[in-house]
Amino acid sequence: MNQNGLPPGNYRLCVRVVNSDGTFISADDPGGCSNTFSILEAEPPYLINPSCGSNINTALANGIAFSWAPSAGALRLPLIHYV
């Protein structure tokens, strides 16, 4: 989990505050817990252009336009251009 995040599933985040003598000073479940949230496993985007196996003119390498199909189920955010 340290590098890969949480696996897909439904989760709640719960936090408790403990004072210096070890006693809890915050509310018990569900007072210190978030609403349930879901983590989904998304498919990676796939390359549309340039197509797989196509030849690329290295003289034009700085002007190649890459485009990807979005992941299924991914949020549709405003269009972003990378240069």
VEXPAKE-510142 format. One record per residue: residue in three letters; x negated, y, z negated of N, C-alpha, C in turn. Coordinates in steps of 0.1 Angstrom, whole numbers. Atoms other than C-alpha are relative to their C-alpha. Example, Ala and Ser with C-alpha at 12.3 -4.5 7.8 and 13.67 -1.06 7.14 Angstrom:
@residuo = Ala, n.X = -9, n.Y = -12, n.Z = 0, ca.X = -123, ca.Y = -45, ca.Z = -78, c.X = -9, c.Y = 12, c.Z = 0;
@residuo = Ser, n.X = 9, n.Y = -11, n.Z = 0, ca.X = -137, ca.Y = -11, ca.Z = -71, c.X = 8, c.Y = 11, c.Z = -8;
END
This chain:
@residuo = Met, n.X = -8, n.Y = -12, n.Z = 0, ca.X = 0, ca.Y = 0, ca.Z = 0, c.X = -9, c.Y = 13, c.Z = 0;
@residuo = Asn, n.X = 8, n.Y = -12, n.Z = 1, ca.X = -29, ca.Y = 24, ca.Z = -5, c.X = -2, c.Y = 7, c.Z = 13;
@residuo = Gln, n.X = 3, n.Y = -6, n.Z = -13, ca.X = -35, ca.Y = 29, ca.Z = 32, c.X = 12, c.Y = -2, c.Z = 10;
@residuo = Asn, n.X = -11, n.Y = 3, n.Z = -10, ca.X = -4, ca.Y = 14, ca.Z = 49, c.X = 13, c.Y = 6, c.Z = -4;
@residuo = Gly, n.X = -13, n.Y = -5, n.Z = 4, ca.X = 24, ca.Y = 31, ca.Z = 30, c.X = 9, c.Y = -11, c.Z = -5;
@residuo = Leu, n.X = -10, n.Y = 9, n.Z = 5, ca.X = 55, ca.Y = 14, ca.Z = 17, c.X = 5, c.Y = -9, c.Z = 12;
@residuo = Pro, n.X = -7, n.Y = 9, n.Z = -11, ca.X = 69, ca.Y = -16, ca.Z = 37, c.X = 14, c.Y = 5, c.Z = 2;
@residuo = Pro, n.X = -14, n.Y = -4, n.Z = -2, ca.X = 103, ca.Y = -11, ca.Z = 52, c.X = 9, c.Y = -6, c.Z = -11;
@residuo = Gly, n.X = -9, n.Y = 4, n.Z = 11, ca.X = 131, ca.Y = -12, ca.Z = 27, c.X = 7, c.Y = 12, c.Z = -6;
@residuo = Asn, n.X = -7, n.Y = -11, n.Z = 7, ca.X = 153, ca.Y = 8, ca.Z = 4, c.X = -7, c.Y = 2, c.Z = -14;
@residuo = Tyr, n.X = 7, n.Y = -3, n.Z = 12, ca.X = 137, ca.Y = 26, ca.Z = -25, c.X = 7, c.Y = 11, c.Z = -8;
@residuo = Arg, n.X = -3, n.Y = -11, n.Z = 9, ca.X = 143, ca.Y = 49, ca.Z = -55, c.X = -13, c.Y = 4, c.Z = -7;
@residuo = Leu, n.X = 12, n.Y = -4, n.Z = 7, ca.X = 116, ca.Y = 70, ca.Z = -71, c.X = 4, c.Y = 4, c.Z = -14;
@residuo = Cys, n.X = -4, n.Y = -3, n.Z = 14, ca.X = 118, ca.Y = 71, ca.Z = -109, c.X = -13, c.Y = 5, c.Z = -7;
@residuo = Val, n.X = 11, n.Y = -6, n.Z = 8, ca.X = 96, ca.Y = 92, ca.Z = -132, c.X = 4, c.Y = 2, c.Z = -14;
@residuo = Arg, n.X = -3, n.Y = -2, n.Z = 14, ca.X = 94, ca.Y = 92, ca.Z = -170, c.X = -12, c.Y = 8, c.Z = -6;
@residuo = Val, n.X = 11, n.Y = -8, n.Z = 7, ca.X = 75, ca.Y = 116, ca.Z = -192, c.X = -2, c.Y = -6, c.Z = -14;
@residuo = Val, n.X = 4, n.Y = 6, n.Z = 13, ca.X = 56, ca.Y = 102, ca.Z = -222, c.X = -8, c.Y = 11, c.Z = -7;
@residuo = Asn, n.X = 8, n.Y = -10, n.Z = 7, ca.X = 42, ca.Y = 124, ca.Z = -250, c.X = -12, c.Y = -7, c.Z = -5;
@residuo = Ser, n.X = 13, n.Y = 5, n.Z = 4, ca.X = 8, ca.Y = 119, ca.Z = -267, c.X = 1, c.Y = -13, c.Z = -9;
@residuo = Asp, n.X = -1, n.Y = 12, n.Z = 9, ca.X = 21, ca.Y = 92, ca.Z = -292, c.X = 6, c.Y = -12, c.Z = 8;
@residuo = Gly, n.X = -5, n.Y = 11, n.Z = -8, ca.X = 35, ca.Y = 71, ca.Z = -263, c.X = 15, c.Y = -2, c.Z = 0;
@residuo = Thr, n.X = -15, n.Y = 1, n.Z = -1, ca.X = 72, ca.Y = 78, ca.Z = -268, c.X = 5, c.Y = 7, c.Z = 12;
@residuo = Phe, n.X = -6, n.Y = -7, n.Z = -12, ca.X = 94, ca.Y = 87, ca.Z = -238, c.X = 7, c.Y = 12, c.Z = -5;
@residuo = Ile, n.X = -7, n.Y = -12, n.Z = 3, ca.X = 107, ca.Y = 122, ca.Z = -239, c.X = 9, c.Y = 5, c.Z = 12;
@residuo = Ser, n.X = -9, n.Y = -4, n.Z = -11, ca.X = 126, ca.Y = 122, ca.Z = -206, c.X = 11, c.Y = -11, c.Z = 0;
@residuo = Ala, n.X = -12, n.Y = 9, n.Z = -2, ca.X = 159, ca.Y = 106, ca.Z = -196, c.X = -4, c.Y = -13, c.Z = 6;
@residuo = Asp, n.X = 1, n.Y = 13, n.Z = -6, ca.X = 161, ca.Y = 69, ca.Z = -189, c.X = 7, c.Y = -1, c.Z = 13;
@residuo = Asp, n.X = -7, n.Y = 3, n.Z = -13, ca.X = 173, ca.Y = 54, ca.Z = -156, c.X = 15, c.Y = 2, c.Z = -2;
@residuo = Pro, n.X = 4, n.Y = -5, n.Z = -13, ca.X = 191, ca.Y = 69, ca.Z = -137, c.X = -4, c.Y = 15, c.Z = -1;
@residuo = Gly, n.X = 2, n.Y = -14, n.Z = 1, ca.X = 184, ca.Y = 104, ca.Z = -151, c.X = -13, c.Y = 5, c.Z = 6;
@residuo = Gly, n.X = 12, n.Y = -3, n.Z = -6, ca.X = 148, ca.Y = 104, ca.Z = -139, c.X = -3, c.Y = -6, c.Z = 13;
@residuo = Cys, n.X = 2, n.Y = 7, n.Z = -13, ca.X = 154, ca.Y = 87, ca.Z = -106, c.X = 6, c.Y = 8, c.Z = 12;
@residuo = Ser, n.X = -5, n.Y = -7, n.Z = -12, ca.X = 159, ca.Y = 100, ca.Z = -71, c.X = 12, c.Y = -8, c.Z = 6;
@residuo = Asn, n.X = -9, n.Y = 8, n.Z = -7, ca.X = 187, ca.Y = 89, ca.Z = -48, c.X = -7, c.Y = -10, c.Z = 8;
@residuo = Thr, n.X = 6, n.Y = 10, n.Z = -8, ca.X = 181, ca.Y = 58, ca.Z = -28, c.X = -4, c.Y = 5, c.Z = 14;
@residuo = Phe, n.X = 4, n.Y = -4, n.Z = -13, ca.X = 161, ca.Y = 64, ca.Z = 4, c.X = -5, c.Y = -13, c.Z = 8;
@residuo = Ser, n.X = 4, n.Y = 11, n.Z = -8, ca.X = 152, ca.Y = 41, ca.Z = 33, c.X = -13, c.Y = 3, c.Z = 7;
@residuo = Ile, n.X = 12, n.Y = 0, n.Z = -8, ca.X = 119, ca.Y = 34, ca.Z = 50, c.X = 2, c.Y = -10, c.Z = 11;
@residuo = Leu, n.X = -2, n.Y = 8, n.Z = -12, ca.X = 122, ca.Y = 20, ca.Z = 85, c.X = -13, c.Y = -3, c.Z = 7;
@residuo = Glu, n.X = 12, n.Y = 3, n.Z = -8, ca.X = 96, ca.Y = 3, ca.Z = 106, c.X = 3, c.Y = 4, c.Z = 15;
@residuo = Ala, n.X = -3, n.Y = -5, n.Z = -13, ca.X = 95, ca.Y = 22, ca.Z = 139, c.X = -10, c.Y = -7, c.Z = 10;
@residuo = Glu, n.X = 8, n.Y = 5, n.Z = -11, ca.X = 82, ca.Y = 9, ca.Z = 172, c.X = -9, c.Y = 11, c.Z = 4;
@residuo = Pro, n.X = 8, n.Y = -11, n.Z = -5, ca.X = 52, ca.Y = 28, ca.Z = 185, c.X = 4, c.Y = 6, c.Z = 13;
@residuo = Pro, n.X = -3, n.Y = -6, n.Z = -13, ca.X = 56, ca.Y = 52, ca.Z = 214, c.X = -8, c.Y = -7, c.Z = 11;
@residuo = Tyr, n.X = 8, n.Y = 6, n.Z = -11, ca.X = 45, ca.Y = 39, ca.Z = 248, c.X = -3, c.Y = 10, c.Z = 11;
@residuo = Leu, n.X = 5, n.Y = -9, n.Z = -10, ca.X = 26, ca.Y = 56, ca.Z = 275, c.X = 8, c.Y = -2, c.Z = 13;
@residuo = Ile, n.X = -8, n.Y = 0, n.Z = -13, ca.X = 46, ca.Y = 66, ca.Z = 306, c.X = -10, c.Y = 4, c.Z = 11;
@residuo = Asn, n.X = 9, n.Y = -5, n.Z = -10, ca.X = 20, ca.Y = 86, ca.Z = 325, c.X = -13, c.Y = 5, c.Z = -6;
@residuo = Pro, n.X = 2, n.Y = 9, n.Z = -11, ca.X = -7, ca.Y = 79, ca.Z = 336, c.X = 4, c.Y = -14, c.Z = -2;
@residuo = Ser, n.X = -5, n.Y = 14, n.Z = 2, ca.X = 6, ca.Y = 44, ca.Z = 342, c.X = -12, c.Y = -9, c.Z = -2;
@residuo = Cys, n.X = 10, n.Y = 10, n.Z = 3, ca.X = -13, ca.Y = 14, ca.Z = 330, c.X = -7, c.Y = -5, c.Z = 13;
@residuo = Gly, n.X = 7, n.Y = 5, n.Z = -12, ca.X = -40, ca.Y = 4, ca.Z = 355, c.X = -2, c.Y = 10, c.Z = 11;
@residuo = Ser, n.X = 2, n.Y = -10, n.Z = -11, ca.X = -39, ca.Y = 36, ca.Z = 375, c.X = -14, c.Y = 6, c.Z = 0;
@residuo = Asn, n.X = 13, n.Y = -6, n.Z = -1, ca.X = -71, ca.Y = 52, ca.Z = 387, c.X = 1, c.Y = 15, c.Z = -3;
@residuo = Ile, n.X = 0, n.Y = -14, n.Z = 4, ca.X = -79, ca.Y = 86, ca.Z = 373, c.X = -13, c.Y = 7, c.Z = 5;
@residuo = Asn, n.X = 11, n.Y = -7, n.Z = -6, ca.X = -101, ca.Y = 111, ca.Z = 391, c.X = -7, c.Y = 7, c.Z = -12;
@residuo = Thr, n.X = 7, n.Y = -6, n.Z = 12, ca.X = -128, ca.Y = 120, ca.Z = 364, c.X = -3, c.Y = 15, c.Z = 2;
@residuo = Ala, n.X = 2, n.Y = -14, n.Z = -2, ca.X = -133, ca.Y = 154, ca.Z = 381, c.X = 12, c.Y = 8, c.Z = -5;
@residuo = Leu, n.X = -12, n.Y = -6, n.Z = 5, ca.X = -97, ca.Y = 162, ca.Z = 370, c.X = 3, c.Y = -3, c.Z = -14;
@residuo = Ala, n.X = -2, n.Y = 6, n.Z = 14, ca.X = -101, ca.Y = 147, ca.Z = 335, c.X = 6, c.Y = 10, c.Z = -9;
@residuo = Asn, n.X = -6, n.Y = -10, n.Z = 9, ca.X = -93, ca.Y = 180, ca.Z = 318, c.X = 14, c.Y = 4, c.Z = 3;
@residuo = Gly, n.X = -13, n.Y = -4, n.Z = -3, ca.X = -61, ca.Y = 184, ca.Z = 336, c.X = 10, c.Y = -11, c.Z = 1;
@residuo = Ile, n.X = -9, n.Y = 11, n.Z = 0, ca.X = -45, ca.Y = 150, ca.Z = 331, c.X = 11, c.Y = 2, c.Z = -10;
@residuo = Ala, n.X = -12, n.Y = -2, n.Z = 9, ca.X = -10, ca.Y = 152, ca.Z = 317, c.X = 4, c.Y = -14, c.Z = -5;
@residuo = Phe, n.X = -4, n.Y = 12, n.Z = 6, ca.X = -2, ca.Y = 124, ca.Z = 293, c.X = 15, c.Y = 1, c.Z = -5;
@residuo = Ser, n.X = -14, n.Y = -1, n.Z = 5, ca.X = 35, ca.Y = 116, ca.Z = 285, c.X = 3, c.Y = -14, c.Z = -6;
@residuo = Trp, n.X = -4, n.Y = 12, n.Z = 7, ca.X = 49, ca.Y = 90, ca.Z = 261, c.X = 15, c.Y = 0, c.Z = -2;
@residuo = Ala, n.X = -14, n.Y = 2, n.Z = 3, ca.X = 84, ca.Y = 76, ca.Z = 256, c.X = 0, c.Y = 0, c.Z = -16;
@residuo = Pro, n.X = 0, n.Y = -1, n.Z = 14, ca.X = 94, ca.Y = 83, ca.Z = 220, c.X = 4, c.Y = -14, c.Z = -6;
@residuo = Ser, n.X = -3, n.Y = 13, n.Z = 7, ca.X = 97, ca.Y = 55, ca.Z = 194, c.X = 15, c.Y = -1, c.Z = -2;
@residuo = Ala, n.X = -14, n.Y = 2, n.Z = 3, ca.X = 132, ca.Y = 40, ca.Z = 191, c.X = 3, c.Y = 3, c.Z = -14;
@residuo = Gly, n.X = -4, n.Y = -4, n.Z = 13, ca.X = 149, ca.Y = 55, ca.Z = 162, c.X = -7, c.Y = 12, c.Z = -6;
@residuo = Ala, n.X = 8, n.Y = -11, n.Z = 6, ca.X = 124, ca.Y = 83, ca.Z = 157, c.X = 8, c.Y = 13, c.Z = 1;
@residuo = Leu, n.X = -6, n.Y = -13, n.Z = 0, ca.X = 135, ca.Y = 118, ca.Z = 148, c.X = -3, c.Y = 8, c.Z = 13;
@residuo = Arg, n.X = 3, n.Y = -9, n.Z = -12, ca.X = 138, ca.Y = 141, ca.Z = 178, c.X = -3, c.Y = 14, c.Z = -4;
@residuo = Leu, n.X = 4, n.Y = -13, n.Z = 4, ca.X = 118, ca.Y = 171, ca.Z = 169, c.X = -2, c.Y = 9, c.Z = 13;
@residuo = Pro, n.X = 3, n.Y = -9, n.Z = -11, ca.X = 111, ca.Y = 202, ca.Z = 191, c.X = -12, c.Y = -6, c.Z = 8;
@residuo = Leu, n.X = 11, n.Y = 5, n.Z = -9, ca.X = 89, ca.Y = 194, ca.Z = 221, c.X = -13, c.Y = 6, c.Z = -4;
@residuo = Ile, n.X = 13, n.Y = -4, n.Z = 4, ca.X = 52, ca.Y = 196, ca.Z = 212, c.X = -10, c.Y = -2, c.Z = 12;
@residuo = His, n.X = 10, n.Y = 2, n.Z = -11, ca.X = 24, ca.Y = 201, ca.Z = 238, c.X = -13, c.Y = 0, c.Z = -6;
@residuo = Tyr, n.X = 14, n.Y = 1, n.Z = 4, ca.X = -11, ca.Y = 190, ca.Z = 231, c.X = -9, c.Y = 4, c.Z = 12;
@residuo = Val, n.X = 9, n.Y = -4, n.Z = -11, ca.X = -39, ca.Y = 206, ca.Z = 251, c.X = -14, c.Y = -5, c.Z = -3;
END
